[in-house]
Amino acid sequence: MDIVAFRESVKTGDLLEEIGLELQSLYMDGQGNWEAAHGLIDHCRDPESSRVHAYLHRKEGDMANADFWYDRAGESRPDISLEEEWEELVERFLLREA
């Protein structure tokens, strides 16, 4: 699956492939369901999940919490739009699963 197919599946709600937890969370966020996206990732502590968790708290507007999770992921808060961050994360995790 590529980013175009992933974006289309978010629009249609028809995800045809099994995907990892990080992509599941980004998928739910892409559908406008922040609570479900956060619920999927909230209990995870690994760097990859922490990175998605950071994005979600940035989107929520809780920068202190977001920065905690960025640090846990070993990254800094990016200076890009939320849409660009979402897309970069989706591409990162799609490549990882390829």
C-alpha positions, -999 to 999 in steps of 0.1 A, spaced: 0 0 0 12 35 -7 2 69 7 -24 75 -20 -41 42 -14 -39 48 24 -55 83 20 -82 68 -2 -90 41 24 -93 68 51 -119 85 29 -139 54 21 -135 37 54 -124 6 35 -90 -5 47 -82 -37 28 -49 -47 43 -39 -55 79 -17 -27 92 3 -22 124 -9 -3 154 8 30 145 -9 30 111 -42 20 127 -40 50 150 -31 74 121 -60 59 101 -85 66 129 -71 101 133 -74 106 95 -110 97 98 -115 124 125 -116 101 154 -88 114 177 -102 96 207 -100 62 190 -66 70 176 -53 79 210 -69 49 226 -50 26 203 -16 40 211 -20 53 246 -7 21 263 24 17 241 58 29 252 81 20 222 97 48 202 75 43 171 42 44 191 56 72 212 61 92 179 25 88 169 14 96 205 34 128 203 17 138 170 -17 132 186 -10 154 216 4 181 193 -28 179 173 -48 181 206 -29 213 215 -12 199 246 24 208 237 40 199 270 25 163 267 35 162 230 71 172 238 73 145 265 63 119 238 86 134 211 114 131 236 105 95 244 106 88 207 140 104 205 128 132 182 120 169 184 87 185 176 87 192 139 82 227 125 57 216 99 19 216 97 -1 188 113 -12 176 79 24 173 68 34 155 100 5 130 95 16 123 60 53 119 69 43 95 97 20 75 74 48 72 48 73 62 74 52 34 87 40 22 53 77 19 43 84 0 75 57 -25 68 66 -29 31 
